[in-house]
């Protein structure tokens, strides 16, 4: 039921997702709008490509945190005990609102990114075990191929299988959502798929080892 608290929380989740991290960091520290370069997306991958690791790492972390924070709003707006299914449904609504905010950001002319990092934060907030295993899939595929897009799609496709077969989830909305994740990522990566087929997709000039080392240096 869409009560005033629920509507308010969904709006707040959308606003959180609308924080255009890549755009603001690019303009504030580099005087560059990342949407005018590379893939044209205001996301972590394009930030790494255009501005490098020092900008890409914080964009990645903040964008993921947006999804996690949005899902966590459920604890602030739930006043009485509710069923597990209702709780998960509420979390999903908040997380999806944040992802929509990232893709169509209120604060950046509704031109955002693909929502992958924010989607990861959402997944971590709702099912951390499944999300972490999907992240392992991403890291393995990325380490082997150096294609961020292929890693993202592989992780997304693995997510519903992990949820259903490994963790044997029983909440219908969670199962449907896991499938939605796979479909959404494939749809938003159509151009990447075409470039992969034509062997024109660019490999990332970063490595997992360098990312970990850079993160340590930035602490």
C-alpha atoms as a printed R data frame, in Angstrom:
    type eleno elety resid chain resno      x       y       z
1   ATOM     1    CA   UNK     A     1  0.000   0.000   0.000
2   ATOM     2    CA   UNK     A     2  1.427   3.370  -1.008
3   ATOM     3    CA   UNK     A     3  1.219   5.358   2.206
4   ATOM     4    CA   UNK     A     4  2.815   8.774   2.635
5   ATOM     5    CA   UNK     A     5  5.926   7.311   4.351
6   ATOM     6    CA   UNK     A     6  6.376   4.794   1.528
7   ATOM     7    CA   UNK     A     7  6.007   7.456  -1.163
8   ATOM     8    CA   UNK     A     8  8.395   9.749   0.723
9   ATOM     9    CA   UNK     A     9 10.990   6.977   1.024
10  ATOM    10    CA   UNK     A    10 10.751   6.141  -2.688
11  ATOM    11    CA   UNK     A    11 11.269   9.800  -3.584
12  ATOM    12    CA   UNK     A    12 14.248   9.991  -1.240
13  ATOM    13    CA   UNK     A    13 15.710   6.828  -2.781
14  ATOM    14    CA   UNK     A    14 15.347   8.347  -6.252
15  ATOM    15    CA   UNK     A    15 17.053  11.542  -5.070
16  ATOM    16    CA   UNK     A    16 19.922   9.500  -3.604
17  ATOM    17    CA   UNK     A    17 20.325   7.680  -6.895
18  ATOM    18    CA   UNK     A    18 20.240  10.987  -8.746
19  ATOM    19    CA   UNK     A    19 23.517  12.164  -7.212
20  ATOM    20    CA   UNK     A    20 25.630  12.327 -10.403
21  ATOM    21    CA   UNK     A    21 28.937  11.325  -8.871
22  ATOM    22    CA   UNK     A    22 30.862  11.019 -12.128
23  ATOM    23    CA   UNK     A    23 29.592  14.365 -13.424
24  ATOM    24    CA   UNK     A    24 30.251  16.293 -10.221
25  ATOM    25    CA   UNK     A    25 33.724  14.820  -9.615
26  ATOM    26    CA   UNK     A    26 34.677  15.325 -13.257
27  ATOM    27    CA   UNK     A    27 33.583  18.959 -13.278
28  ATOM    28    CA   UNK     A    28 34.886  19.817  -9.805
29  ATOM    29    CA   UNK     A    29 38.377  18.333 -10.099
30  ATOM    30    CA   UNK     A    30 39.031  18.027 -13.834
31  ATOM    31    CA   UNK     A    31 36.720  20.609 -15.414
32  ATOM    32    CA   UNK     A    32 35.396  17.792 -17.604
33  ATOM    33    CA   UNK     A    33 31.920  16.409 -18.142
34  ATOM    34    CA   UNK     A    34 32.575  12.688 -18.628
35  ATOM    35    CA   UNK     A    35 29.374  12.414 -20.658
36  ATOM    36    CA   UNK     A    36 31.084  14.319 -23.454
37  ATOM    37    CA   UNK     A    37 33.839  11.721 -23.789
38  ATOM    38    CA   UNK     A    38 34.283   7.973 -24.075
39  ATOM    39    CA   UNK     A    39 30.997   6.076 -24.039
40  ATOM    40    CA   UNK     A    40 29.061   9.192 -23.032
41  ATOM    41    CA   UNK     A    41 27.815   7.579 -19.827
42  ATOM    42    CA   UNK     A    42 28.040   9.150 -16.373
43  ATOM    43    CA   UNK     A    43 29.190   5.969 -14.688
44  ATOM    44    CA   UNK     A    44 32.243   4.455 -13.065
45  ATOM    45    CA   UNK     A    45 33.494   2.602 -16.149
46  ATOM    46    CA   UNK     A    46 33.520   5.706 -18.316
47  ATOM    47    CA   UNK     A    47 35.098   7.685 -15.474
48  ATOM    48    CA   UNK     A    48 37.963   5.175 -15.323
49  ATOM    49    CA   UNK     A    49 38.285   5.446 -19.091
50  ATOM    50    CA   UNK     A    50 38.225   9.251 -19.269
51  ATOM    51    CA   UNK     A    51 39.688  10.429 -15.957
52  ATOM    52    CA   UNK     A    52 41.625   7.465 -14.631
53  ATOM    53    CA   UNK     A    53 41.741   5.530 -11.363
54  ATOM    54    CA   UNK     A    54 41.853   8.448  -8.934
55  ATOM    55    CA   UNK     A    55 38.460   9.589 -10.158
56  ATOM    56    CA   UNK     A    56 37.084   6.166 -11.083
57  ATOM    57    CA   UNK     A    57 37.509   4.495  -7.699
58  ATOM    58    CA   UNK     A    58 35.530   7.067  -5.660
59  ATOM    59    CA   UNK     A    59 32.830   7.198  -8.365
60  ATOM    60    CA   UNK     A    60 32.506   3.413  -8.234
61  ATOM    61    CA   UNK     A    61 32.317   3.313  -4.434
62  ATOM    62    CA   UNK     A    62 29.882   6.221  -4.095
63  ATOM    63    CA   UNK     A    63 27.604   4.956  -6.866
64  ATOM    64    CA   UNK     A    64 27.469   1.525  -5.210
65  ATOM    65    CA   UNK     A    65 26.805   3.144  -1.837
66  ATOM    66    CA   UNK     A    66 23.830   4.990  -3.332
67  ATOM    67    CA   UNK     A    67 22.095   1.689  -4.007
68  ATOM    68    CA   UNK     A    68 23.004   0.268  -0.600
69  ATOM    69    CA   UNK     A    69 21.867   3.418   1.220
70  ATOM    70    CA   UNK     A    70 18.583   3.496  -0.681
71  ATOM    71    CA   UNK     A    71 17.801  -0.099   0.297
72  ATOM    72    CA   UNK     A    72 18.726   0.690   3.909
73  ATOM    73    CA   UNK     A    73 16.019   3.359   4.062
74  ATOM    74    CA   UNK     A    74 13.617   0.512   4.765
75  ATOM    75    CA   UNK     A    75 14.820   0.526   8.379
76  ATOM    76    CA   UNK     A    76 13.929   4.203   8.787
77  ATOM    77    CA   UNK     A    77 10.477   4.018   7.247
78  ATOM    78    CA   UNK     A    78  9.247   0.684   8.600
79  ATOM    79    CA   UNK     A    79  7.404   1.403  11.839
80  ATOM    80    CA   UNK     A    80  6.057  -2.064  12.651
81  ATOM    81    CA   UNK     A    81  7.070  -5.684  11.998
82  ATOM    82    CA   UNK     A    82  6.201  -6.849   8.484
83  ATOM    83    CA   UNK     A    83  6.524 -10.161   6.692
84  ATOM    84    CA   UNK     A    84  9.787 -11.169   5.049
85  ATOM    85    CA   UNK     A    85  8.222 -10.927   1.607
86  ATOM    86    CA   UNK     A    86  6.823  -7.441   2.274
87  ATOM    87    CA   UNK     A    87 10.203  -6.350   3.657
88  ATOM    88    CA   UNK     A    88 12.051  -7.579   0.558
89  ATOM    89    CA   UNK     A    89  9.455  -5.972  -1.718
90  ATOM    90    CA   UNK     A    90  9.966  -2.655   0.065
91  ATOM    91    CA   UNK     A    91 13.737  -2.978  -0.294
92  ATOM    92    CA   UNK     A    92 13.397  -3.732  -3.994
93  ATOM    93    CA   UNK     A    93 11.191  -0.716  -4.565
94  ATOM    94    CA   UNK     A    94 13.699   1.565  -2.854
95  ATOM    95    CA   UNK     A    95 16.661   0.080  -4.692
96  ATOM    96    CA   UNK     A    96 14.989   0.262  -8.095
97  ATOM    97    CA   UNK     A    97 14.081   3.898  -7.419
98  ATOM    98    CA   UNK     A    98 17.775   4.603  -6.785
99  ATOM    99    CA   UNK     A    99 18.842   2.835  -9.983
100 ATOM   100    CA   UNK     A   100 16.279   4.839 -11.960
101 ATOM   101    CA   UNK     A   101 17.694   7.966 -10.333
102 ATOM   102    CA   UNK     A   102 21.189   7.021 -11.452
103 ATOM   103    CA   UNK     A   103 20.096   6.362 -15.036
104 ATOM   104    CA   UNK     A   104 17.866   9.465 -15.156
105 ATOM   105    CA   UNK     A   105 19.443  11.810 -12.573
106 ATOM   106    CA   UNK     A   106 17.412  14.773 -11.416
107 ATOM   107    CA   UNK     A   107 20.588  16.811 -10.860
108 ATOM   108    CA   UNK     A   108 22.220  16.182 -14.236
109 ATOM   109    CA   UNK     A   109 19.577  16.768 -16.865
110 ATOM   110    CA   UNK     A   110 18.329  13.161 -16.640
111 ATOM   111    CA   UNK     A   111 21.481  11.960 -18.459
112 ATOM   112    CA   UNK     A   112 23.172   9.428 -16.237
113 ATOM   113    CA   UNK     A   113 24.941   6.094 -16.414
114 ATOM   114    CA   UNK     A   114 23.875   2.482 -16.877
115 ATOM   115    CA   UNK     A   115 23.318   1.942 -13.161
116 ATOM   116    CA   UNK     A   116 25.598  -1.072 -12.760
117 ATOM   117    CA   UNK     A   117 27.434   0.144  -9.652
118 ATOM   118    CA   UNK     A   118 24.207   1.351  -8.032
119 ATOM   119    CA   UNK     A   119 22.597  -1.970  -8.924
120 ATOM   120    CA   UNK     A   120 25.495  -3.733  -7.203
121 ATOM   121    CA   UNK     A   121 24.888  -1.668  -4.069
122 ATOM   122    CA   UNK     A   122 21.211  -2.605  -4.231
123 ATOM   123    CA   UNK     A   123 22.113  -6.283  -4.537
124 ATOM   124    CA   UNK     A   124 24.526  -6.042  -1.604
125 ATOM   125    CA   UNK     A   125 21.812  -4.475   0.518
126 ATOM   126    CA   UNK     A   126 19.199  -7.101  -0.289
127 ATOM   127    CA   UNK     A   127 21.223 -10.304  -0.711
128 ATOM   128    CA   UNK     A   128 24.896  -9.693   0.172
129 ATOM   129    CA   UNK     A   129 25.977 -13.312  -0.273
130 ATOM   130    CA   UNK     A   130 24.573 -13.577  -3.790
131 ATOM   131    CA   UNK     A   131 25.909 -10.151  -4.715
132 ATOM   132    CA   UNK     A   132 29.418 -10.994  -3.488
133 ATOM   133    CA   UNK     A   133 29.494 -14.228  -5.475
134 ATOM   134    CA   UNK     A   134 28.288 -12.343  -8.554
135 ATOM   135    CA   UNK     A   135 31.093  -9.852  -7.910
136 ATOM   136    CA   UNK     A   136 33.564 -12.749  -7.855
137 ATOM   137    CA   UNK     A   137 32.230 -13.788 -11.271
138 ATOM   138    CA   UNK     A   138 32.785 -10.252 -12.530
139 ATOM   139    CA   UNK     A   139 36.349 -10.152 -11.209
140 ATOM   140    CA   UNK     A   140 37.216 -13.524 -12.733
141 ATOM   141    CA   UNK     A   141 35.820 -12.648 -16.161
142 ATOM   142    CA   UNK     A   142 37.407  -9.202 -16.060
143 ATOM   143    CA   UNK     A   143 40.783 -10.620 -14.998
144 ATOM   144    CA   UNK     A   144 40.694 -13.087 -17.886
145 ATOM   145    CA   UNK     A   145 39.385 -10.769 -20.614
146 ATOM   146    CA   UNK     A   146 39.931  -7.164 -19.409
147 ATOM   147    CA   UNK     A   147 36.441  -6.361 -20.702
148 ATOM   148    CA   UNK     A   148 34.411  -4.538 -18.045
149 ATOM   149    CA   UNK     A   149 31.235  -4.992 -20.079
150 ATOM   150    CA   UNK     A   150 31.684  -8.755 -20.394
151 ATOM   151    CA   UNK     A   151 32.413  -9.029 -16.693
152 ATOM   152    CA   UNK     A   152 29.293  -7.029 -15.829
153 ATOM   153    CA   UNK     A   153 27.070  -9.123 -18.078
154 ATOM   154    CA   UNK     A   154 28.523 -12.389 -16.804
155 ATOM   155    CA   UNK     A   155 27.947 -11.342 -13.194
156 ATOM   156    CA   UNK     A   156 24.384 -10.257 -13.941
157 ATOM   157    CA   UNK     A   157 23.554 -13.501 -15.732
158 ATOM   158    CA   UNK     A   158 24.999 -15.530 -12.869
159 ATOM   159    CA   UNK     A   159 22.957 -13.687 -10.237
160 ATOM   160    CA   UNK     A   160 19.563 -15.426 -10.775
161 ATOM   161    CA   UNK     A   161 21.266 -18.829 -10.886
162 ATOM   162    CA   UNK     A   162 23.024 -18.070  -7.617
163 ATOM   163    CA   UNK     A   163 19.810 -16.870  -5.980
164 ATOM   164    CA   UNK     A   164 17.716 -19.847  -7.117
165 ATOM   165    CA   UNK     A   165 20.176 -22.745  -7.237
166 ATOM   166    CA   UNK     A   166 22.812 -21.887  -4.642
167 ATOM   167    CA   UNK     A   167 20.831 -19.970  -2.027
168 ATOM   168    CA   UNK     A   168 17.441 -21.502  -2.901
169 ATOM   169    CA   UNK     A   169 15.524 -18.285  -2.322
170 ATOM   170    CA   UNK     A   170 11.767 -18.644  -1.899
171 ATOM   171    CA   UNK     A   171 10.606 -15.016  -2.016
172 ATOM   172    CA   UNK     A   172  9.001 -14.644  -5.487
173 ATOM   173    CA   UNK     A   173  9.872 -10.969  -5.858
174 ATOM   174    CA   UNK     A   174 13.553 -11.659  -5.137
175 ATOM   175    CA   UNK     A   175 13.663 -14.393  -7.770
176 ATOM   176    CA   UNK     A   176 11.926 -12.162 -10.320
177 ATOM   177    CA   UNK     A   177 14.260  -9.302  -9.436
178 ATOM   178    CA   UNK     A   178 17.347 -11.469  -9.951
179 ATOM   179    CA   UNK     A   179 16.093 -12.264 -13.456
180 ATOM   180    CA   UNK     A   180 15.318  -8.588 -14.010
181 ATOM   181    CA   UNK     A   181 18.927  -7.747 -13.144
182 ATOM   182    CA   UNK     A   182 20.211 -10.063 -15.862
183 ATOM   183    CA   UNK     A   183 17.772  -8.710 -18.457
184 ATOM   184    CA   UNK     A   184 18.425  -5.062 -17.540
185 ATOM   185    CA   UNK     A   185 22.184  -5.409 -17.808
186 ATOM   186    CA   UNK     A   186 21.927  -7.189 -21.157
187 ATOM   187    CA   UNK     A   187 19.554  -4.521 -22.513
188 ATOM   188    CA   UNK     A   188 21.737  -1.632 -21.350
189 ATOM   189    CA   UNK     A   189 24.820  -3.299 -22.856
190 ATOM   190    CA   UNK     A   190 23.472  -3.850 -26.351
191 ATOM   191    CA   UNK     A   191 26.106  -1.601 -27.922
192 ATOM   192    CA   UNK     A   192 28.820  -3.373 -25.939
193 ATOM   193    CA   UNK     A   193 27.541  -6.741 -27.164
194 ATOM   194    CA   UNK     A   194 27.654  -5.504 -30.747
195 ATOM   195    CA   UNK     A   195 31.227  -4.256 -30.275
196 ATOM   196    CA   UNK     A   196 32.246  -7.551 -28.655
197 ATOM   197    CA   UNK     A   197 30.825  -9.486 -31.608
198 ATOM   198    CA   UNK     A   198 32.709  -7.206 -34.017
199 ATOM   199    CA   UNK     A   199 35.811  -7.434 -31.781
200 ATOM   200    CA   UNK     A   200 35.806  -3.671 -31.436
201 ATOM   201    CA   UNK     A   201 35.193  -3.446 -27.681
202 ATOM   202    CA   UNK     A   202 37.965  -1.629 -25.838
203 ATOM   203    CA   UNK     A   203 39.797  -3.455 -23.089
204 ATOM   204    CA   UNK     A   204 40.231  -1.634 -19.805
205 ATOM   205    CA   UNK     A   205 43.746  -0.363 -19.216
206 ATOM   206    CA   UNK     A   206 43.455  -1.198 -15.524
207 ATOM   207    CA   UNK     A   207 43.988  -4.361 -13.541
208 ATOM   208    CA   UNK     A   208 42.512  -5.676 -10.312
209 ATOM   209    CA   UNK     A   209 45.956  -5.585  -8.705
210 ATOM   210    CA   UNK     A   210 46.430  -1.933  -9.628
211 ATOM   211    CA   UNK     A   211 42.947  -1.029  -8.393
212 ATOM   212    CA   UNK     A   212 43.634  -2.605  -4.994
213 ATOM   213    CA   UNK     A   213 47.017  -0.901  -4.785
214 ATOM   214    CA   UNK     A   214 45.537   2.463  -5.791
215 ATOM   215    CA   UNK     A   215 42.762   2.108  -3.220
216 ATOM   216    CA   UNK     A   216 45.383   1.485  -0.548
217 ATOM   217    CA   UNK     A   217 47.360   4.528  -1.595
218 ATOM   218    CA   UNK     A   218 44.247   6.707  -1.472
219 ATOM   219    CA   UNK     A   219 43.354   5.681   2.128
